[in-house]
Amino acid sequence: MTNHAFYMNLALQNAQAMKGQTDPNPLVGAVIVMIIVSLV
């Protein structure tokens, strides 16, 4: 599984966990990914 697929799956799981609690709004999942790049 690629990193993109991993984080997308994590966001979808996050949204699914809220099923039944967001009516009338849609289910939304969000994952913030921080990438640190060292230029040394």
C-alpha positions as CSV (number, residue, x, y, z in Angstrom):
1,M,0.0,0.0,0.0
2,T,1.4,3.4,-1.0
3,N,1.6,6.2,1.5
4,H,-1.2,8.1,-0.3
5,A,-3.5,5.0,-0.1
6,F,-2.6,4.5,3.6
7,Y,-3.6,8.1,4.5
8,M,-6.7,8.1,2.3
9,N,-7.8,4.9,4.0
10,L,-7.1,6.4,7.4
11,A,-9.3,9.4,6.5
12,L,-12.1,7.1,5.3
13,Q,-12.0,5.1,8.5
14,N,-12.1,8.4,10.4
15,A,-15.3,9.4,8.5
16,Q,-16.9,6.0,8.9
17,A,-16.3,6.1,12.7
18,M,-18.7,9.1,12.8
19,K,-21.5,7.4,10.9
20,G,-24.9,8.3,12.4
21,Q,-23.5,11.3,14.4
22,T,-23.3,14.0,11.7
23,D,-26.9,14.2,10.3
24,P,-27.8,16.2,8.3
25,N,-24.2,16.9,7.4
26,P,-22.1,14.4,5.3
27,L,-19.5,12.2,6.7
28,V,-16.0,13.8,6.5
29,G,-12.7,12.4,7.5
30,A,-9.5,14.3,7.6
31,V,-5.8,13.4,8.2
32,I,-3.1,16.0,8.4
33,V,0.3,14.7,7.3
34,M,3.5,16.6,8.1
35,I,6.6,15.9,6.1
36,I,9.9,17.1,7.4
37,V,12.7,17.3,4.9
38,S,16.2,17.8,6.0
39,L,18.4,19.9,3.6
40,V,21.6,19.0,5.4
